[in-house]
Amino acid sequence: MVDAVHGLPGRPLPGVQAEALARALGGCLEAATVTITLWLPLPARDADPTVEHTVQEYRWTAVGAETAVPETGAAPVRLCDGEQVLADLVIEPPAAAERLRRWPELHAVTRLLVSDIQAQLITGDAERLIGQSDLLLADARLRAAGEMEHQRYQLERDLHDGAQHHMVALQMSLAMVEYQLGAGNAVEAGRHLDRLRELLASTEEVLHSTATGLLAPLADHGLVAALAARLDALDTVTLDIDAQLTDRRYPPEVETAVYLACLEAVSNAHKHAPGAAVTLTLRTSCRGLSFEVVDTGPGFDTGGRMPLRQLAARLASVDGTLTVRSSPTTGTRVSGFVAS
């Protein structure tokens, strides 16, 4: 039995070993058919509380026995390692199965070989999952790098469009002060100094706004107030916010993720469904914080893909989830949830 399985040339796959085991077992027991049904744990990605395991089946039939021996429905021989079920063996005829039950040495060897094959299959699945995880990690890193580059460009543009203009105005005002003082015109120099003070104050405000971006209202006043400040003035947007959220605060990273996700979802609705009515719903419960942005626009065909992947990644960073539902003529519904 051991030679039949481990004496195979090269590096045989577990399935090939299982077929060799079934063939060798059939020869030892003088059986007509041997079916090995391996029990395998359900992969984590397919976790289903109603299903305890999955199976892989390998069958061997003796030459000439394809139609000679009918299936009797005999009880399978179950192989276990402690409380863990390894496999069920269905052996025909029943007399051959009974030989295995009464032959402890063969039963023990079969159990060890089946355990080894099962371990190889589980290891193979684990290696495939690790490979997929490596690809997902590399993809996430690439996306994060792209997002960082986008944010760097955004900051550079904001500095150029805002703060840089103020710095140029400051230099010009300072030059005018120097010119008026050099000309002995103290009154005019004082007037330019007043202008210089105003520019300094406004420049400080611009730099603060650039540094904090959209998040200053959020940090100062909370999620509800920040969203209201940004969206109340928009005629096409209706806010439906849970009254319990008025004075409630969540961790800063959660509020930031939900705030930016809501703004992006509303912005996308305005971009792709101009003029459509948009409703932002925000709810809190013992389970967590949820939001939904619904528009009455033309909708689109998702094609089975997940749109707004950057938005989903932002929520995933705080253990949140995102769902996008849309189809032509039905509008778009963007839903998010972050557990408490």
C-alpha positions in Angstrom: 0.0 0.0 0.0 2.7 2.5 1.0 4.8 1.6 -2.1 1.8 2.1 -4.3 1.3 5.6 -3.1 4.8 6.9 -2.3 6.5 4.9 -5.0 4.8 7.0 -7.7 7.4 8.7 -10.0 8.1 12.4 -9.8 6.0 14.6 -7.5 2.5 13.3 -8.0 -0.5 15.4 -7.1 -2.6 14.4 -4.1 -5.4 13.3 -6.5 -3.1 10.9 -8.3 -2.0 9.5 -4.9 -5.6 9.0 -3.8 -6.4 7.1 -7.1 -3.3 4.9 -6.5 -4.4 4.3 -2.9 -7.9 3.2 -4.1 -6.4 0.9 -6.7 -4.0 -0.7 -4.2 -6.7 -1.0 -1.5 -9.0 -2.7 -4.0 -6.3 -5.2 -4.8 -5.6 -6.0 -1.1 -9.2 -6.5 -0.4 -10.2 -8.3 -3.6 -12.8 -5.6 -4.1 -14.8 -4.7 -7.2 -15.0 -1.0 -6.5 -13.4 1.4 -4.0 -14.6 5.0 -3.6 -12.6 7.3 -1.3 -14.5 10.4 -0.3 -12.0 12.8 1.4 -13.4 15.3 3.9 -11.8 18.8 3.6 -12.4 21.9 5.6 -14.3 24.7 3.9 -12.0 27.5 2.8 -12.4 30.6 4.9 -13.5 32.7 1.9 -16.5 30.3 1.4 -17.4 30.0 5.1 -21.0 28.9 5.4 -22.4 28.1 8.9 -24.8 25.5 7.3 -21.9 23.6 5.7 -19.3 21.8 7.8 -17.0 20.6 5.1 -16.5 19.9 1.4 -15.5 16.6 -0.2 -13.4 15.2 -3.0 -14.1 11.8 -4.4 -11.8 9.3 -6.0 -13.1 6.0 -7.4 -11.4 2.8 -8.6 -13.2 0.0 -10.4 -11.6 -3.4 -11.1 -11.2 -4.5 -14.7 -14.4 -6.3 -15.9 -16.3 -5.2 -12.8 -18.0 -2.2 -14.3 -21.4 -3.9 -14.6 -20.7 -7.2 -12.8 -21.2 -5.9 -9.2 -24.3 -3.8 -8.3 -24.0 -1.2 -5.7 -25.6 -2.4 -2.4 -25.7 0.8 -0.5 -23.5 -0.6 2.2 -22.4 1.6 5.1 -19.1 3.3 4.4 -16.0 2.6 6.4 -15.2 5.9 8.2 -11.5 6.9 8.8 -10.9 9.3 11.7 -8.0 11.0 13.4 -9.4 11.5 16.9 -12.6 13.4 16.4 -11.6 14.6 13.0 -13.2 12.7 10.1 -10.6 12.1 7.3 -12.6 10.1 4.7 -15.4 7.7 4.0 -14.5 4.5 2.1 -17.3 2.8 0.1 -16.1 -0.7 -0.8 -18.1 -3.2 -2.9 -18.9 -5.9 -2.4 -19.7 -5.7 1.4 -17.5 -8.7 2.1 -14.5 -6.7 0.9 -15.4 -3.8 3.2 -15.7 -6.3 6.1 -12.2 -7.5 5.4 -10.9 -4.0 6.0 -12.8 -3.7 9.2 -11.3 -6.9 10.5 -7.7 -6.2 9.3 -6.4 -3.5 11.8 -2.9 -3.2 10.3 -4.4 -2.4 6.8 -6.9 -0.1 8.4 -4.2 1.8 10.2 -2.0 2.1 7.1 -4.9 3.3 5.0 -5.8 5.9 7.6 -2.2 7.3 7.7 -2.0 7.5 3.9 -5.4 9.2 3.7 -4.3 11.7 6.4 -1.2 12.5 4.4 -3.2 13.0 1.2 -5.7 15.2 3.0 -2.9 17.3 4.5 -1.4 17.9 1.0 -4.8 19.0 -0.3 -5.3 21.4 2.6 -1.7 22.8 2.2 -2.2 23.3 -1.5 -5.4 25.3 -0.8 -3.5 27.4 1.8 -0.7 28.1 -0.6 -3.1 29.2 -3.3 -4.8 31.5 -0.8 -1.4 32.9 0.3 -0.6 33.6 -3.4 -3.9 35.4 -3.9 -3.3 37.4 -0.7 0.2 38.4 -2.0 -1.4 39.7 -5.2 -4.1 41.6 -3.3 -1.4 43.1 -1.0 0.7 44.2 -4.0 -2.4 45.7 -5.6 -3.3 47.5 -2.4 0.2 48.9 -2.1 0.1 50.1 -5.7 -3.2 51.8 -5.1 -2.0 53.3 -1.9 1.0 54.7 -3.7 -1.2 56.1 -6.4 -3.5 57.7 -3.8 -0.5 59.3 -2.0 0.8 60.7 -5.3 -2.7 62.1 -6.1 -2.9 63.7 -2.6 0.6 65.1 -3.1 -0.4 66.6 -6.4 -3.6 68.0 -4.9 -1.6 69.6 -2.1 0.9 71.1 -4.6 -2.0 72.5 -6.6 -3.7 74.0 -3.6 -0.5 75.6 -2.5 0.0 77.0 -6.0 -3.5 78.3 -6.4 -3.9 79.7 -2.9 -0.9 80.2 -0.7 1.5 81.1 -3.4 -0.6 83.9 -4.7 -0.8 85.3 -1.1 3.0 85.1 -0.7 3.5 87.0 -3.9 1.0 89.7 -2.7 2.9 89.9 0.6 6.2 90.4 -1.2 4.7 93.2 -3.3 3.2 94.9 -0.2 6.5 94.7 1.6 8.3 96.2 -1.4 5.7 99.1 -1.4 6.4 99.7 2.3 10.1 99.9 1.7 9.6 102.2 -1.3 7.3 104.6 0.6 9.7 104.7 3.6 12.6 105.4 1.2 10.6 108.2 -0.3 9.9 109.7 3.1 6.1 109.1 2.8 5.4 107.7 6.3 1.6 108.0 5.9 1.5 106.0 2.7 3.9 103.4 4.2 1.6 103.0 7.2 -1.3 102.4 4.8 0.7 99.6 3.1 1.6 98.2 6.5 -2.1 97.8 7.3 -2.6 96.1 4.0 0.4 93.8 4.8 -1.2 92.8 8.2 -4.4 91.9 6.4 -2.5 89.8 3.9 -0.6 88.0 6.7 -3.9 87.1 8.4 -5.5 85.8 5.2 -2.3 83.9 4.3 -2.4 82.2 7.6 -6.0 81.2 7.1 -5.2 79.9 3.6 -2.3 77.8 4.9 -4.4 76.4 7.7 -7.2 75.5 5.2 -4.7 73.9 2.9 -3.1 71.9 5.6 -6.4 70.6 7.1 -8.2 70.4 3.8 -11.8 69.2 4.2 -11.3 67.9 7.7 -11.2 71.0 9.8 -15.0 71.3 10.2 -15.1 67.6 10.9 -12.5 67.8 13.7 -14.1 70.9 15.2 -17.8 70.1 15.0 -18.3 66.4 14.3 -19.7 64.4 11.4 -23.3 65.7 11.3 -22.3 69.4 11.4 -19.5 68.9 8.9 -21.8 67.2 6.4 -24.5 69.8 6.9 -22.0 72.6 6.4 -21.0 71.1 3.1 -24.3 69.8 1.7 -27.1 72.0 3.2 -26.6 74.7 0.5 -27.1 72.2 -2.4 -30.7 72.4 -3.6 -30.6 68.8 -5.1 -29.4 67.1 -1.9 -31.7 66.1 1.0 -30.1 65.1 4.3 -31.9 62.4 6.4 -29.8 62.2 9.5 -30.6 60.2 12.7 -31.4 62.6 15.5 -29.3 60.4 17.8 -26.2 61.4 15.8 -26.5 65.1 16.6 -24.2 65.0 19.6 -22.6 61.6 19.1 -18.9 61.3 18.1 -17.1 58.3 16.7 -13.3 57.7 16.6 -11.7 60.3 14.3 -10.6 57.7 11.7 -14.2 56.4 11.4 -15.7 59.9 11.1 -13.1 60.8 8.5 -13.7 57.7 6.4 -17.5 58.1 6.5 -17.3 61.9 5.9 -15.1 61.6 2.8 -17.1 58.6 1.5 -20.4 60.5 1.8 -18.9 63.6 0.0 -17.4 61.5 -2.7 -20.7 59.6 -3.3 -22.6 62.8 -3.5 -20.0 64.3 -5.8 -20.2 61.2 -8.1 -24.0 61.6 -8.2 -23.7 65.2 -9.3 -21.0 64.3 -11.8 -22.8 61.4 -13.5 -26.4 62.3 -12.8 -26.5 66.2 -13.0 -29.8 67.6 -11.8 -31.0 64.4 -10.2 -32.3 64.4 -6.6 -29.8 63.0 -4.1 -30.7 61.8 -0.6 -28.0 61.2 2.0 -29.2 59.0 4.9 -27.1 58.6 8.1 -28.1 56.2 10.8 -26.6 54.9 14.1 -27.4 51.7 16.0 -25.9 49.4 18.5 -24.2 47.6 15.6 -22.5 50.6 14.1 -22.7 53.6 11.8 -24.3 53.4 8.4 -24.9 55.7 5.5 -26.6 55.6 2.1 -26.5 58.0 -0.8 -29.3 57.5 -3.3 -29.9 59.4 -6.6 -32.7 59.4 -9.1 -30.3 59.6 -12.0 -30.1 57.3 -15.1 -28.0 54.6 -13.3 -25.6 52.3 -15.0 -24.8 48.7 -15.5 -22.2 47.6 -13.0 -21.3 44.5 -15.2 -20.8 42.4 -12.1 -17.8 44.6 -11.1 -17.2 46.6 -7.9 -17.2 50.4 -8.8 -15.8 53.0 -6.4 -12.9 50.7 -5.4 -11.0 53.6 -3.7 -14.0 54.4 -1.7 -14.4 50.8 -0.6 -10.7 50.7 0.3 -11.1 53.8 2.5 -13.9 52.2 4.4 -12.1 48.9 4.6 -9.3 50.7 6.4 -11.7 51.2 9.4 -13.2 47.7 9.0 -16.1 49.1 7.1 -17.9 47.8 4.0 -19.3 49.4 0.9 -22.1 48.2 -1.4 -23.0 49.8 -4.8 -26.3 48.9 -6.5 -27.2 50.4 -9.8 -28.8 49.6 -13.1 -30.1 51.6 -16.1 -33.2 53.7 -15.4 -33.2 52.9 -11.6 -30.6 55.3 -10.2 -27.7 54.5 -8.0 -27.6 53.5 -4.3 -24.2 53.6 -2.5 -24.4 52.1 1.0 -21.7 51.9 3.7 -21.4 50.5 7.2 -18.8 50.6 9.9 -19.2 48.4 12.9 -19.0 49.9 16.4 
